[in-house]
Amino acid sequence: MRISVIGCGYLGAVHAAAMAELGHDVVGIDIDAAKIKQLSLGLPPFFEPGLQAVLTSAIASSRLSFSTDMADARGAQVHFVAVGTPQKNGSHAADLTYVDAAVAALLPHLGDGDLVVGKSTVPVGTAERLAEVISSSGSTALLAWNPEFLREGFAVADTISPDRLVYGVPSGAEGKTATALLNEVYRDALARNTPLVVTDYATAELVKVAANAFLATKISFINAMAEIAEVSGADVTQLADAIGYDARIGRRFLNAGVGFGGGCLPKDIRAFTARAEELGRSESVAFLKEVDSINLRRRQRVVTLTVSQVGRPVYEANVAVLGLSFKPNSDDVRDSPALDVAVQLSGLGARVVATDPQGIENSRARHPQLTYCVAIEEALRDADAVVLVTEWPEYLSIDPAWAKTLVRTPVIIDGRNALDAAAWRAASWTYVGLGRP
């Protein structure tokens, strides 16, 4: 099929490359000329494992191209809208400026029977409004909503081999037409019996935010248990293991630590809360405010633990921060707990030296006041405390005996409860986990 992807940020670039890898003829469109030039050369503007190989392959096959001209979307049968929906300044609500602008710019180039497909995460009610915008323009194009469920670090695989597909389509014959077109787009995935849910606009919009709200709640729940464990002497990691054996609960996302971050979960639960308030149902998701509060509290807890363990006034202390991206295998530092911890410690006067395999440049652009280094050895040298806040494999494999020869004081704060506490303690380190005795 001939496909256009409007917006070539994280979601759009991955989607465009993956669709071309599946054999479709794809054009990615974005107003950022520098980004388009970089993508056209097969160079991702962000770090995502496997993306460069797929980009290079798709461009070499001539199935994938990039453009800044919306007119190049003309002739495509399916148009995916994959622009950002950031949090509004001064509000928890989602900013739909880019979604609205993308649809408005696409309208003059739509052909009869085209399908516009929303991929962006939006407040419920957005799709219905945009369907009316398309219809009132005189276009015969249809609208569907097809939420994404990508995990950063696994986004290419999640697009090519999704764990489920959700279509939000209009009722009646138009819905059948939209479904048929999307079935052709995702033919390979459906041939592998990928679960498919065909539903209405509102449900499709809610699926993504509800999923993120549930995951955020699960993470904050175990972090709330960590707070209780810390004052009772219990071990939250063993607690999570024990309750995780219950099939109704499961062990995944029950890892206590510094909490969640990134460009999705924090903003999505806040936007969900804001939209519920607009709908007059704020009480239905009031618990999400506490989910957010618990999450932010864990960052402060890591800072507090670090200050309490450095053994000297914090303004005289050297602190090594291991990790800046919000999760491993990503350079995304949006709402990153790791970067937040580094900034808070620096604000208290500590000399912070932070390192990350991929997140340094994005962090430097946001917080140039921090000291950054690439080498783990350089970050550890003369540290009064080491804080692990992103569980990159290279940090988990650090030899504690070797690390002890570099630091001034062997103290480590495990903000992810990811290290072998016994091994670090055996090497004469003061090991402090979250919710662990």
N, C-alpha and C positions, 0 to 999 in steps of 0.2 A: 504494500500500500504506500501511497504518498502521504507523508505525515509532516506536520510542522509542530515545533515545540517552542512556545513563546515564553521567554525567560530562560537564561542559561546560567543560573546560579547553581547551587549544589544540586537541587532537585532536577532542574531542567537539563543541565549538562549530562548528568547520569542517565536520565530518561532518554534523551536524544541518542546518546551513544549506544545504549542497550537496545533501543528499538532498531537501530541500524544493524547492530550485531545479529538481531533476529531476522534480518533480511529485508526490512522495510527501507524505503527511500525517504530520508529524513533531512529536513532543514531546521536548524536551531536559530532562533532570532532573539536578539537582545540589543538594547540601545547603547550598551557599553562597548565602544569600538575596541578598546584595548583588550577586553575579555574575549571578544569575537576573534580578534587577530591571534591571540594566544591559543584559543581552542582550534582554530583553523590549522595551526601548526602541529596539532596533536598534543598540546601541552595543557594539562588541567590547571586552572587557576587556584586550585586548592588540593589538599592531599586526600586521596581516597584510594585505598589499595585496589589494584586491578583496572582502574579507570584509564590510565594512559595506554595500556595495551589494547583496550577495546576501542578507544578513540583512534589510535594509530591504524588499527585494522579496518575500522569502518571508513575512515577518510581515504585510505589506500584503495578500498574497493569502490570508491565514488558513491557509496550509499549515504554518506553523511557530509553535509556542508553547513556552514554557518554564515549568518548575514546580519546586518544592522537594518535592513530594509524590509518592512512588514509586507511589502508587495510580493516578496519572494515566498510568502505563504500561499499565494494564489495557486490553485491547482491541487493543493493537498485535499484529501478527503476528510482527514481527521486532524484537528488542531488542539493540541494539549496546551493548556494555560498553566504554567508552573512557576509563576512569579512569587516573590516573597510576601508574607503577611506579617510584618513585624508588629511589635506592641506600640501603640500610640504614645507619643510623648505626653507625660502627665496623666496617663490613663492606663487601665489594664486592658482596654478593648483592643481588638485587632485593627490594624490600619489596612484598609482595603483599597487604598489609592492605586497601588500597582495592578491589582486585579481589574479594577474598573478601567484603568487606562489601557491595559492590554486588550480587553474585550472591545473597547471603543475603537482602538487602532486597527483591530482585526476586522471589524464589521465591513468596511468597504471592499474587502478582498475575499469575502466568503462567497462560495458558489452554491447553486441549488443543491440541496441534499447534503451539504457539508455537516460535519458534527464537531461542535466545540466541546472539549472535555476538560473540566476543571480538575487539576491535580492539587492545587494549593489548599492548605488547611484554612477553612473559613468558618465564621459563625453561622449557625443554622439559620436558614432563611435567605442566604446569599444566592444560592443557585436559582431559587424561584425568582428572585429579583432580576438576575442576569438573563434568565430565559425570557422574561418580559422585555428586557432591553433589546434582545436580539429580535424577538417577534415584532416589536413596535417599530423597528428600523425598516421593516418590510422584507427582511431576509427570510428565506425558507430554511435556513440552517437550524439544526436542533442542538440542544444542550444536554450534556450528561455530566455527572460528577463521579469521579473515579479516584477516591482518596489513595494516597501513597502510605506505605507502611515500612519505609526504609530504616535500617539501622546504620548509622554512620560507622564506617569501617567494613560494612558488608553490603553497601548499597548496590553495587553492580550485580552481585548474586541475587539480592532481594528483588531486583527489577526483572532480571532474566528468568528467575525461578521463584516467583512470589509464593508465600505460604497461603495466601487467599486473594481473591479478587472481589471487589465490591463495585457495582454499577448503580448509581442513582440516576434514574431515567424518568421521563414523563410517562403518563398513562397512555393506554390504548396503542394504536398503530404506530405512533411516533416512538413510543418506548420500545416496541419490537424492532423498529428500524435502527434505533440507537444501539440496542443490545446486539444486533447482528453485526454492525460495524465494529463494535468493541470486541466481539468474539473473533472477528478476523484479525484484529490487531494482536490479540492474545492467543492466537490459535495454538502455538506451541505449548504454552502453559496449560491451556485447557485440555490438550491432548494427553498431558501427564496427570490428568484428573485433579488439577488444582481446584480447591473448593471455590465456588462462585456464589455470591449473593447478589441477586438483582432486586433492587428496592426503589423507593422513592427518593427524591432529592434530600429531604430533611434527615432521613435515616442515614443516608450515605455521608452527609456532613457530620452527623453526630458520631458515627462509627469511629472516626479518627480521634476526635477530641475525647470521646468516652474511653477509648483504649489508652490514650496518654494519661488521662485522669486516673484510670485504674492503676497503671504502672507507677505513677507518681505516688498514689496513695499507698501502694504496697511498699515502696521504698521508704516513705516517711513513717509507715507503721513500724517497720523494724528499727528505724532510727529512734522512734519514740520508746521502743522496748530497750534500746541501748541506753537511753537516758535513765530508765529505771534500773537497768543492770548496773550502771556505774555507781548508784547510791546503795545498791543492795548486795553487791559482790558477785552477782551472777555473770555468766559468760554469754553474751548475746550471740556469738557465733555458734556455740553449741545449742542454744535456744532455737536459732534458725534451722539448724540441722534437724532438730527433733520435730518441730512443727512442719518442716518442709516435707517430711515423709507422709503427711496427710495429703492424699491425692486431691482433696478439695482446695488445698492451699498451694502446694508445690514449693520447691526450693528456689526457683529462679526469681531474681529481683528481691531476694530477702538477704541482701548483703548490707549490713550496717556500715556506715562510714560517713564521709563528708557530704554525701547527698548527691542529687542529680543536678544537671545543668544542660548547657547546649542551647540550640536554637529552636527546640520544639517543646519539650515538657514544661519548662517554666512559663513561657509565653502562652502556651496553649491552655494550661489550666487557669491562668489569669483571664484570658479572653473568654473562656467558657463561663467563668464566674460573672464577668461583665455582661455577657449575652443573656445569662439566666436572669440577671437583675433587670435587663431591658424587657424581658418577657414576663416580669412579675413573679418569678419563681426563684428568687435569690436563696430562699431557705432550703431548696432542693440540693444545692451544691455549696452550702455554707461551710461544710467540712473541708472543702478544697482550700479555704483560706488558712485553716490550721495545717493542712498538708504543706502548703507553701511556707508557713511560719516555721514548722519543724525543720524543713529542709534548710532554710536560711540559718536557723539556730545551730545546725551542725557545723557550719563553716566557722561560726564564732567559737564553738567548742574546741575546734582544732587550734585556733589562735590562742585561746585561753590555756589549753594544755601546753602548748609550746612555750608560752611566756612563763608558765609555772615551772618548767623543766630546764630552762637555759642556765640556771645557776648563777646568774648575774643580772643586773638591770638590763631590761630588754634593749635600751638604747646603746648598750655596749656589746650586744650579742651579734654573732654571725650566724645566720640561719640559711641552711641549704634547703631549697624547695625543689623536690623531684616531681616534675609534671606541671604543665600549664594548660594543655587542652582538657576539655571536659571529660574525655574518655580516651583510651588508647586507640591507635590506628586512625587518628583524626588530627587535623590542625585547627579544629574549631574551638575558639576560646570564648564564644558568645555565652554569657552568663555562666562561665566556668567556675566551679567551686575552687579549683586549684589556683587559678589566677586571682580570685577574690582573696584567698588566704594569703597569698604572697603580697598583695597590695595592702591588706590590713596589717600584716606584720611590719611592712615597710613604713606604714603610717604611724606605727607605734615607736618608730625610731630604730628598729633592727636593721642591720646591714643584710639585706636579702640577696642571695645569689640563686637565681632560678634557672632550671634547665628543662628541656623537653626535646624529643627527637624531631618533632614537626611544628610545634606551636610557638616557637620563639618570635618569628617575624610578626605574626598576627598579634602576639602579646605586646611586642615592642611598639607597634602602631597605636595600641590603646593606652599603654602605660610605659612610656619611655623612661620614667624615673627609676625603674627597677634595673638591677644588674643582671644580665643574661650571659650564659655561656653554653657551649655545645657539649663539652666534655663533662662526664659525671665526676671525674677526678678533680677537676677545677672547682665544681660546685661544692664538693665535700671538704676541700682543703680548709683547715682551721675553723670548721663549723662548731658552734656550741650546741646546735640541735639540727637534726635532719628531719624534714617533714615529707613523707610520701603522700602525694595527693592525686596522682594519676598512675594507675597500675600498669604502666608499660612493662613488657616482658624483661627489658634490660634492667629495670629497677628491681624487679622481683628476683633476678638472678645475681644481684650484687653479693659478693662474698663479705660477710660482716667482719671477718678478721682483717681482710684487706682494707675495708672502709675505716676500720678503727685506727689504722696507721696514718690516716689523712686528717681526721677531725681533731678538734681541740678537746671536745667533751663527747663521749660516746652516748648520745641520747637520740633516740629515733621515735618520732610520732607517726604511727601507721594510720593515716587517714582513710585507708581503704580496708583495713583488717586483712591485708593480702599477703603479708610476710609471715615467715615461720618464726613465731615468737620465741620458741625454745632455742632455735639456732642462734638468734641474735642475742638472747640472754646468755647462752653458753659462751659467746664470744665477748662477754663482759659489757654488753650494751644495756642501758636502761631502755627497755622497750615499753611503749605506751600505745595501746590500741583503744578504739572507741567501744565502750560497753564491754570491755574485757578486763578481768582482774589483773 
